[in-house]
């Protein structure tokens, strides 16, 4: 299926670029609706670098899946 602006309005596009935190500003200019962050990226600093109309998604430490609910709330 050819990507068109019509399809983009129906479905959001998320960019996940592994080990590319150094280029978040550039990533935000590529036309995606959301940028997926790995757990090593500071979401507050990222928000300062990225257009406010782009959704930031992710940023969970994989080790959190193994914590008890009480410990993960800390």
Number of C-alpha atoms within 10 A of each C-alpha: 4 5 7 8 9 8 12 13 10 8 10 10 14 16 17 15 14 9 11 12 16 9 11 16 15 11 18 20 11 9 12 15 17 18 20 15 23 20 13 11 16 12 16 8 9 15 15 10 14 18 12 10 9 16 15 18 15 13 14 13 10 10 9 12 10 9 11 9 10 7 9 11 8 5
